[in-house]
């Protein structure tokens, strides 16, 4: 099958592109509402996403010194940066045409920024530790310890500490964006792309690019003390939609191959692929909005129903396509992946 010319007006001026654009805009609008609702409360001092400064560098267990988290972040940053540089040197700057490299670069930046915060946190921790163990001693009266206040014990269940600055909030946004992007990248590659690449042997670099980001991020998640407010997963929706918009803009001005065939707008299955990708994100955001009024809840349920029925209707409609055509599409996609991995 000959690839469609992406610079032609007929490629963009049709109902499929219009429908896909609406599908992409849906999670963006919902994510904006979610961020406005909860990040706005943070400015008022009451929010489920309120952070404290120590959460960026402290560990989840008091018995684990923050320097272990620092060492892990520095090691992860150096390893990922080395792999990224090697990938660019071997394959050129065109590797950033893929969502995988976007995600890998974002995770690398996360560990680099996290290493700086951990260095700062270890300095503060050492100062606090030295102040804690500095005692006012006397040979006759023994060691002085400050009195234990009952009010402090009553408030131990509440989070305490210095409120975080803008940099710590940026760090947590990076953390949750990386979490969503890494899960999406690895599931799509190992579950949808690689199984259809017959006879292709992955290199060591390819395996690392599609697995180490998840391994390192999981290790950091086990060590750090960052909370995971679900509404900030909306930034992951922005990240993914930015990549789609980037691909659309490039293909509108230059006729190129698509890095992922399910992004191709000329395919009759394009709206279905976009619904499957954006509909899940929209559903997650709708579930997290915590509707207060019955009309808003009804709107959320109706939107979910429309997304589900629309996907089912479109799938049933295009099941009429002859098997020979579908087989040819699968063959073309397999050949494409073999040549571009």
C-alpha positions as CSV (number, residue, x, y, z in Angstrom):
1,X,0.0,0.0,0.0
2,X,1.3,3.4,-0.9
3,X,1.5,5.8,2.0
4,X,-0.8,8.8,1.9
5,X,0.7,12.3,1.3
6,X,0.4,14.0,4.7
7,X,1.0,17.5,3.2
8,X,-2.1,17.3,1.0
9,X,-5.2,19.2,2.2
10,X,-7.4,16.1,1.6
11,X,-5.4,14.3,4.2
12,X,-6.4,16.8,6.9
13,X,-9.8,18.1,5.7
14,X,-12.0,15.1,6.4
15,X,-14.2,13.8,9.2
16,X,-11.6,11.4,10.6
17,X,-9.1,14.1,11.5
18,X,-11.9,16.3,12.9
19,X,-13.1,13.4,15.1
20,X,-9.5,12.5,16.2
21,X,-8.9,16.2,17.1
22,X,-12.0,16.2,19.3
23,X,-10.9,12.9,20.9
24,X,-7.5,14.5,21.7
25,X,-9.1,17.7,23.1
26,X,-11.4,15.9,25.4
27,X,-8.7,14.7,28.0
28,X,-7.0,18.1,27.7
29,X,-10.1,20.0,28.7
30,X,-10.8,17.5,31.5
31,X,-7.2,17.7,32.7
32,X,-7.4,21.5,32.7
33,X,-10.6,21.4,34.8
34,X,-9.0,19.0,37.3
35,X,-5.8,21.1,37.6
36,X,-7.7,24.3,38.1
37,X,-9.9,22.7,40.7
38,X,-7.2,21.2,42.9
39,X,-4.1,23.4,42.2
40,X,-6.4,26.4,42.9
41,X,-7.1,25.0,46.4
42,X,-3.3,24.7,47.0
43,X,-3.0,28.5,46.7
44,X,-5.7,28.8,49.4
45,X,-3.7,26.5,51.7
46,X,-6.0,23.5,51.6
47,X,-5.3,20.8,49.0
48,X,-4.8,17.1,48.7
49,X,-1.7,17.9,46.7
50,X,0.1,20.1,49.3
51,X,3.8,19.2,49.6
52,X,6.5,19.9,52.1
53,X,10.1,20.6,51.3
54,X,11.6,17.5,52.9
55,X,9.4,15.1,50.7
56,X,11.6,15.8,47.7
57,X,14.8,14.3,49.3
58,X,13.7,12.2,52.4
59,X,13.2,8.5,52.3
60,X,10.0,6.6,53.1
61,X,11.7,4.9,56.1
62,X,13.4,6.8,58.8
63,X,16.0,4.0,59.1
64,X,17.2,4.7,55.6
65,X,19.5,7.6,55.3
66,X,18.7,10.1,52.5
67,X,22.2,9.6,51.1
68,X,21.1,6.2,49.8
69,X,18.4,7.9,47.8
70,X,21.0,10.4,46.6
71,X,23.3,7.6,45.5
72,X,20.5,5.8,43.7
73,X,19.5,9.0,41.9
74,X,23.0,9.9,40.8
75,X,23.6,6.4,39.6
76,X,20.3,6.3,37.6
77,X,21.0,9.7,36.1
78,X,24.5,8.8,35.0
79,X,23.4,5.4,33.6
80,X,20.4,6.9,31.7
81,X,22.4,9.9,30.4
82,X,25.1,7.6,29.1
83,X,22.5,5.4,27.3
84,X,20.8,8.5,25.8
85,X,24.1,9.9,24.5
86,X,25.1,6.5,23.1
87,X,21.7,6.3,21.3
88,X,22.1,9.7,19.8
89,X,25.7,9.0,18.7
90,X,24.8,5.7,17.1
91,X,21.4,6.6,15.5
92,X,21.5,10.4,15.3
93,X,19.2,13.1,16.5
94,X,16.3,11.5,14.7
95,X,15.7,9.2,17.7
96,X,13.8,12.1,19.3
97,X,11.1,11.5,16.7
98,X,9.8,8.7,18.9
99,X,7.8,9.0,22.1
100,X,10.1,6.5,23.8
101,X,13.1,8.9,23.6
102,X,10.9,11.7,24.8
103,X,10.0,9.6,27.8
104,X,13.6,8.5,28.4
105,X,14.8,12.0,28.2
106,X,12.1,13.2,30.7
107,X,13.1,10.4,33.2
108,X,16.7,11.4,32.8
109,X,15.9,15.0,33.6
110,X,13.8,13.8,36.6
111,X,16.8,11.9,38.1
112,X,19.2,14.8,37.3
113,X,16.9,17.3,39.1
114,X,16.2,14.8,41.9
115,X,20.0,14.4,42.4
116,X,20.3,18.2,43.0
117,X,17.4,18.2,45.4
118,X,18.9,15.2,47.3
119,X,22.3,16.9,47.6
120,X,20.5,19.9,49.1
121,X,18.4,17.7,51.3
122,X,21.4,15.7,52.6
123,X,23.1,19.0,53.6
124,X,20.0,20.0,55.6
125,X,19.6,16.5,57.1
126,X,23.2,16.5,58.3
127,X,22.8,20.0,59.9
128,X,19.5,18.8,61.6
129,X,21.2,15.6,62.8
130,X,24.1,17.5,64.3
131,X,21.7,19.8,66.1
132,X,19.7,16.8,67.4
133,X,22.7,15.1,68.9
134,X,24.3,18.2,70.3
135,X,23.7,18.0,74.0
136,X,24.2,20.4,76.8
137,X,26.0,18.2,79.2
138,X,27.2,18.6,82.7
139,X,29.2,16.1,84.8
140,X,26.9,16.3,87.7
141,X,23.4,17.0,86.2
142,X,23.8,14.7,83.2
143,X,22.6,15.4,79.6
144,X,19.9,18.0,79.0
145,X,17.0,17.0,76.7
146,X,14.1,19.3,75.8
147,X,10.8,18.4,77.4
148,X,8.3,16.3,75.5
149,X,5.2,18.4,74.7
150,X,1.8,16.6,74.5
151,X,0.5,18.9,71.8
152,X,3.3,17.8,69.5
153,X,2.4,14.2,70.1
154,X,-1.2,14.9,69.2
155,X,-0.1,16.4,66.0
156,X,2.3,13.7,64.9
157,X,-0.3,12.1,62.6
158,X,-0.6,15.3,60.6
159,X,2.0,16.2,58.0
160,X,4.4,18.8,59.3
161,X,7.4,20.7,57.9
162,X,8.3,23.6,55.8
163,X,5.9,24.1,52.9
164,X,7.5,23.2,49.6
165,X,8.5,25.8,47.1
166,X,7.7,25.9,43.4
167,X,10.7,23.7,42.5
168,X,9.5,20.8,44.6
169,X,6.0,21.0,43.0
170,X,7.8,20.9,39.6
171,X,9.7,17.8,40.8
172,X,6.5,16.0,41.7
173,X,4.8,16.9,38.4
174,X,7.9,15.4,36.7
175,X,7.6,12.3,38.9
176,X,3.9,11.7,38.0
177,X,4.3,12.5,34.3
178,X,7.3,10.1,34.1
179,X,5.2,7.4,35.9
180,X,2.4,7.6,33.3
181,X,4.7,7.9,30.3
182,X,6.9,5.0,31.3
183,X,4.0,2.7,31.9
184,X,2.4,3.7,28.5
185,X,5.7,3.4,26.6
186,X,6.7,0.0,27.9
187,X,3.2,-1.5,27.6
188,X,2.8,-0.3,24.0
189,X,6.3,-1.5,23.0
190,X,6.4,-4.9,24.7
191,X,2.7,-5.6,24.3
192,X,1.7,-4.1,20.9
193,X,4.8,-3.5,18.8
194,X,7.5,-6.1,19.6
195,X,5.2,-9.2,19.4
196,X,4.6,-8.4,15.7
197,X,8.2,-7.9,14.8
198,X,9.0,-11.4,13.4
199,X,12.7,-12.3,13.2
200,X,13.9,-9.0,14.7
201,X,16.6,-9.3,17.4
202,X,16.7,-6.5,19.9
203,X,20.1,-4.9,20.6
204,X,21.3,-4.3,24.1
205,X,20.6,-0.6,23.7
206,X,17.0,-1.2,22.6
207,X,16.3,-3.4,25.6
208,X,17.8,-0.8,28.0
209,X,15.8,2.0,26.4
210,X,12.5,0.2,26.9
211,X,13.1,-1.3,30.3
212,X,15.7,0.6,32.5
213,X,13.5,3.7,32.7
214,X,10.8,1.6,34.4
215,X,13.3,-0.2,36.7
216,X,15.0,3.0,37.9
217,X,11.7,4.8,38.4
218,X,10.3,1.9,40.3
219,X,13.3,1.9,42.6
220,X,13.0,5.6,43.2
221,X,9.4,5.2,44.0
222,X,10.2,2.5,46.6
223,X,12.8,4.8,48.3
224,X,11.4,8.3,48.1
225,X,8.6,9.8,50.3
226,X,6.7,11.6,47.6
227,X,3.0,11.2,47.7
228,X,0.9,10.5,44.6
229,X,-2.1,12.8,44.4
230,X,-4.1,11.4,41.5
231,X,-5.2,14.7,40.0
232,X,-1.6,15.5,39.0
233,X,-1.7,12.6,36.5
234,X,-3.4,15.2,34.4
235,X,0.1,16.5,33.5
236,X,0.8,13.2,31.9
237,X,-2.3,13.7,29.6
238,X,-0.8,17.1,28.6
239,X,2.6,15.4,27.9
240,X,1.1,12.8,25.6
241,X,-1.1,15.2,23.8
242,X,1.8,17.5,23.2
243,X,3.6,14.6,21.5
244,X,0.6,14.0,19.2
245,X,0.3,17.7,18.4
246,X,4.1,17.7,17.6
247,X,3.6,14.8,15.2
248,X,0.6,16.4,13.5
249,X,2.5,19.7,12.9
250,X,5.5,18.0,11.5
251,X,3.5,15.9,9.1
252,X,1.4,18.9,8.0
253,X,4.5,20.6,6.6
254,X,6.5,17.6,5.5
255,X,5.5,14.2,4.1
256,X,7.1,11.7,6.5
257,X,6.5,8.2,7.8
258,X,4.6,7.9,11.1
259,X,6.7,6.7,14.0
260,X,3.7,4.7,15.2
261,X,1.2,3.4,12.7
262,X,-1.8,3.9,15.0
263,X,-1.2,7.7,14.7
264,X,-1.7,7.6,10.9
265,X,-4.9,9.6,10.2
266,X,-5.4,8.0,6.8
267,X,-6.2,4.7,8.4
268,X,-10.0,3.8,8.7
269,X,-9.2,2.7,12.2
270,X,-7.6,6.0,13.2
271,X,-10.5,7.3,15.4
272,X,-10.7,3.9,17.1
273,X,-7.0,4.0,18.0
274,X,-7.3,7.6,19.3
275,X,-10.4,6.7,21.3
276,X,-8.6,3.8,22.9
277,X,-5.7,6.0,23.8
278,X,-7.5,9.2,24.9
279,X,-10.7,7.6,26.1
280,X,-8.9,5.7,28.9
281,X,-7.2,8.9,30.1
282,X,-10.5,10.9,29.9
283,X,-12.3,8.2,31.9
284,X,-9.6,8.3,34.6
285,X,-9.8,12.1,34.8
286,X,-13.6,12.0,35.0
287,X,-13.5,9.5,37.8
288,X,-11.1,11.8,39.7
289,X,-13.2,14.9,39.4
290,X,-15.2,14.0,42.5
291,X,-18.4,15.6,41.2
292,X,-20.4,17.5,43.8
293,X,-23.6,18.0,41.8
294,X,-25.9,15.4,40.3
295,X,-25.9,17.1,36.9
296,X,-22.1,17.0,36.7
297,X,-22.1,13.3,37.7
298,X,-24.8,12.6,35.0
299,X,-22.6,14.4,32.4
300,X,-19.6,12.3,33.4
301,X,-21.6,9.0,33.1
302,X,-23.0,10.1,29.8
303,X,-19.6,11.0,28.5
304,X,-18.2,7.6,29.5
305,X,-21.2,5.9,27.8
306,X,-20.8,7.9,24.6
307,X,-17.1,7.0,24.5
308,X,-17.8,3.3,25.0
309,X,-20.7,3.1,22.5
310,X,-18.8,5.1,19.9
311,X,-15.8,2.8,20.1
312,X,-18.1,-0.3,19.7
313,X,-20.1,1.2,16.8
314,X,-16.9,2.2,14.9
315,X,-15.4,-1.2,15.5
316,X,-18.5,-3.1,14.3
317,X,-18.8,-0.8,11.2
318,X,-15.3,-1.4,10.0
319,X,-15.3,-5.2,10.6
320,X,-16.9,-5.4,7.2
321,X,-13.5,-4.7,5.6
322,X,-12.2,-7.8,3.7
323,X,-9.7,-9.9,5.4
324,X,-7.2,-9.5,2.6
325,X,-7.1,-5.7,3.2
326,X,-6.6,-6.1,6.9
327,X,-3.9,-8.7,6.4
328,X,-2.1,-6.4,4.0
329,X,-2.3,-3.6,6.7
330,X,-0.8,-5.9,9.3
331,X,2.0,-6.9,6.9
332,X,2.8,-3.3,6.1
333,X,2.9,-2.4,9.8
334,X,5.2,-5.3,10.6
335,X,7.6,-4.4,7.8
336,X,7.6,-0.8,9.0
337,X,8.5,-1.7,12.6
338,X,11.3,-4.0,11.4
339,X,12.9,-1.2,9.4
340,X,12.5,1.5,12.0
341,X,13.2,-0.1,15.4
